[in-house]
Amino acid sequence: MRRAPPTSILYSWLLISILKVSNVAAISHSNVTWNINTGPDKCPPCFNCLLPAFTCGQFGNCNEYDGQCKCPPGWGGIDCLTPQCDSLADGDHRTLRGSEPCECKEGWGGINCNVCKTDASCVGFPLPGAIRDGLVDDMVANMTCYNGGETVFNNHQMCDITNRKILDMLPDRPPQVTFSCDNATSSCSFQFWTAQQESFYCGLDSCISESKPGYDTNSTAYACDKIRCKCIPGRFLCGEDGSVDISDFLVEEIRGPATFSCKTGQGCRFEEPAMNSLINDIFGDAYITLNCEGGECLHYSQVPGYQRPVKPDNTKWIALSSAGAGLIVILTVAVLWYVGHTHPTSPSTGPIALPSDPRHPPSHPEHVPATVHFSSLSYTLPNGLEVLKDVRGIARPGKLTAVMGASGSGKSSLLDILAHRSKIGSVTGSILVNGRPVTSSQVRRVSGYVDQEDTLMETLTVYETVLYSALLRLPRDMSEDEKIARVYGTLEELGIRGIMERRIGGSGKRSISGGEKRRVSIACELVTSPSILFLDEPTSGLDSYNAQSVIESLSNLARTYNRTVILTIHQPRSGIVALFDELIVLAKGRCVWAGPMRSIAASQLIDGVDEDAESEVQGVGEWLESVGRGCPAGFNLADYLIDLTVNAANESDDLDSPLDPSSSATRLPSSNFSGADEERALLSGSPDETELQTRVSSTSSRRMSISSTIKRKTSQLIDAVRNGRNGFANRDLPEKLAEIVIAYENSSTARRLQAEFEAVRSANSPAFASGNGSTPGGVSAPSNGTISDTGGRVGMIEMRDVVGETGMLRGRRGASWGTQFRILSGRAFKNLYRDPALLTAHYLGSIALALICGLFFHNVGNDIAGFQNRLGIFFFTLALFGFSCLSSLGLFANERILFMRERANGYYSTFTYFSSKVLFDILPLRLVPPLLFGGIVYGLVGLVATVPAFWKFMLTLVLFNLTTASVILLLSIAFESTSLASLVGTLVMLFNLLFTGLLINRETVAPVLQWLHTISFFHAAFEALAVNELRYLQLKEIRYGVELDVPAATILSIFGLRAQSFWWPNISLLGIFFVTFTVASFLILHFFVKEKR
C-alpha cells in the first residue's frame, strides 16, 4: 500500500486540530462565519481561504501564496465582508466600518463610500493604471464625477429599493442595493442591504453595457450572461431569526441571465428570471425596482459621449490662402517679366536707312573735336616706385594715337591717367583738353574708355548690350527712336550688325569671336559719340586678322568722324603699325618717343609756334636715323622699337654712343639689307596711303634739308649745357636707355611738342580769354587742330570748350534715376531668366522639398510627438532656406568688375544699380521659393488651421529668407574672393544655427552671453514660427493609461522660448536685420567697391 506524502498527513492533522478547537461537528460547503466574540478562552481559527472552511466574500480573489483574500474596492476585513469608509480615492488606505454607519469624506457617499458626488472629490483620483506616489502636488487636474450610469472603468451606484411591498414589510430596515461594474473584466457585482447590513451578494460575469440616447431621455442597460449569488449566514433572508432563508435558492436557482437597466425619469430595475419569480411570489412585483445614484471619477476627456475637440475645419480658407500665395508668385513673375520687356531690346525688322553724308550720320552726330595735351606726367605708387616720370605727348582729333612699349613700361597707367581713372598712387603733371584742365567727371562726359578685358553680360545679345549703353548714357532729352538709330549706326560702322541678334556668350557658352566681342566693347563706348576714345590694348588676345580688323575700324573712326582715339598696344604687326598717326613709346616709365609716325610739314601741326623751327617735323623713323639707330630694312618698326628699348633697359647689348651713326651694333639686321621694307614704305607715304611701296635707297631715306641739319646740330650744341641736368634726372635709368631718352628730349620734336603745350595752355588761360591776343614769349595763338577738306588745319584764335559745348549739344542731364532703375531692372531680370539653372533649381527644389516634408510630417497630432515634429519642420525649413541663400554669393561676384567699370564710365549711379539688383535679381530667388514651399507644406503638415496663423507663417519665412539673403549680399560685396565669402557665410550660418533655440536652451546660457540668441536671425525666425504655431495649442498624451493634458506654451517656456514674442522682438528683429544688412551692403558698395588701378 502506498504511503501518503508527509505534506498530506500534515495538512490532515492541521484540519482535525482546527475542527476540534472550534467544537464543530460537521462542516458543510456553505459559508462559515466565525464569531470573534467567543470569549477570552475561545480564539478564532487562523483564516486561510485555501481551506474549504473559508471563502472570500464578494467573490474576492484568494491569493494562492498566502491564503488571504483580495477584496474588491469598498470592502475589507479578512473575509471581504466588512464595508470600508473614507472615500474610494483613498485606495487601500481606508478604515473599516465599525458598529456605526460610515462617515464618508466630503464629496463621497454610499454605504461603503464608493460613490462620488462632486467634481472636487475627484481631484487627485488615481486614474486607472496610474502609479501614484501619494504626494499632495502630484494631482491630476480636469477630473469630473461622471454620473451618467455607463461604466467607463469602475462604476459604482447606490440604489434604494422602491418596491412597495418590500418597503411595507421593512418599515424600520430600509432595503438598499449597491451595484458596481468593472469594464476591464466585463463583470459586475450586486449587494442587497437592509439597515445597512448586507444580506446577500451576487457576482455577474460576461457583461455588456449599452447606452441609448434619446430625444428627451437616455437609457443605460447592463446584460450579464452568468450570475452567482451567496447568502451571508445569519443575515436577513439568510437564516436570521424570524426571516426566511434563501441560501439554497440563491445557490441553486439564480443562474442568469441578469440585467440592470436605468432610464431617465423612470428609475432602475434589476431582473433575473428566478429572482423575478421569487419577487413576484413573495412581494407581488415583477422585478426589483430601484432609485439609483451613481458616480465615477473620470478625466473630462474620458466621459462617455465626450468627443475631443477637432481642429477647426478651415481647409477652405487655408486652401484659399495657399492659392493667394500662388497668386502672389504669379503676379511677381508677371511684373518682373513686364519690367524686363518694357523697352524694345529686340531689333526691329526691316532695313536701316544709313545717311548719305558719312561725316554726320545720326549715329555719330556733331561733336566738339578735342586735343589732349599732357606734359611732365609722373606716377608714383604708395611704396615709392615710380611707374611714370616726365611723360609728355599730344593726341589730336582725326588721328590714331598709339601708346607702345614693352610689358611693364607704364602704357596702361598712362592711359588711365589721361582718362582720369582712379589710381592708387600719386599723379603729378598737367593734362589739358583743348587747352583747359578738366576734372574726372568732365572727362567722363566727353570720352569713352574700353578696358583691356571685355566685361560684358554673357546672356545679352550684341544689340541689347549696345542698346543698354545708349539708353543709360545718352541724354534724357533724346528720343528713344534716335537712340535706337544711333545703335544701328554704331553696329554698322564697326561691322557687327550681322551678329546683332547673337548672344555675347562666355566660358563654355561661346557665341561670338574674341574680335567681335572687342568691337562690341568699343561700340558700347562709341554709341555715346565721345570726342575722345581711350582703349587699353584692344588687340590683346586676338589673332592677327581680328586685331587688324579692330585697328582698321578705329582708324576709320578717327579719320572719318574726326575723333581723338588713344590706345595702348604691346607689339603690333606691321599692317597695324601703318595705321598709326601718332606714337608714344615708353620704356621703364620714361618717354622714348612722342610724336608723329611719319614726317609732316610743321604747318599741319599748329599755327604760330616757334617760327624758327624746321619746316618739317621728323617721324619716329627719321628720328631713329638721325640718332644713328635706324630701323633695318624689312624689319617691323614696332618690333625694333621694343627690342631697342628692352635691350637698352637691360644693358645686354654693346651699343656704341647713340649719336654715333657708324655703329653697326645698332642695326640688327644690317641696314644694307636688300629686301623690301614694308614699314619704311608705309611711313614714307602720305597719311592716307596704305598700299605697299618699294623702299627707296638708304641714301635718299636719310636725306634731310640742309636747314634742318644745321638747326639740329645747333640744338645739340645748345642742349649740351643741359646734359648735366638730364643726366641727373635720368641717373636711375640704365645707361643705354638714359642715352636714348636724352636723345629724344634734345630732339626738335620734343621741343616743338613742349612749345605747343605752353602755347595752348597760355592761349586758353583766363588772361588770353579776356582779350590779350598773344601768349607769353611772343608765341602766336594756337588753333584747335581740326582738319579741313583739303587736309590742312583750320586756324582758330582759341580752342573750343569741349566740355561746355558738348553739354550744350547733348544736354547735361543723362538718364534719370527712374530710367536707370527700369533699364537695369529689365537687364537683371533678363540675365536671370536667360540663365535659368539657378532659378529653376530654387523653385523646383522648394516644391520637391515641400512635398517630402509633407510626406514625413503629414498631419502632425496635438501630442508630444506632434510638438517635436513641429519644431523639427521649423528647424529644417530655416536650415533649408538659410544655406540655400549661399547660392547668391556669385550673383554680385560675377558682376563686380562689370559694375566698377560701368559706374566709372558713367552708366548709372550706385543706388539705381543696387536697388535693381536687390529687387529684380535677389527677390525672385528669395521671395518666391518660401511662398511656394509654405503654400504647399502648411496644409500637408497640418499646422494650425487658421488664416492669420498661415499668413504669419508665410511672413516669417519671407522675412527670414530676405534677412539671410541680405547677409549673403553683404558678404559678396565686402569680400572680393568668392571662396572666402563662402567660408565666412557658412560660419555665419552655423553660428546662427547654434543659437536657434533648439540646440542650446537660452536659460542655460550665462546671462552675459544670452545676447547671442538675440542677434541670431535663426533664433528670431524659429521662435516666431514656434510661438505662432504652439502658443494656444493644448497637448494631450496618453501613456500607461494616464492622459497628460499640457499647454504647449508650458513646454515652450521649458525650451527657453517666449510665448509672447512674435511681433516683438522676433518679427521686428528680422525687419531690423534686413534693413541694417541691406543699408550696410549699399554703403560698402558705394564707398569701398571702386576700381583702383
Order of alpha helices (4+ residues) and beta strands (2+ residues): alpha-beta-beta-beta-beta-beta-beta-beta-beta-alpha-beta-beta-beta-beta-alpha-beta-beta-alpha-beta-alpha-beta-beta-beta-alpha-beta-alpha-beta-alpha-alpha-beta-beta-alpha-beta-alpha-beta-alpha-beta-beta-beta-beta-alpha-alpha-alpha-alpha-alpha-alpha-alpha-alpha-alpha-beta-beta-alpha-alpha-alpha-alpha-alpha-alpha-alpha-alpha-alpha-alpha-alpha-alpha-alpha-beta-beta-alpha-alpha
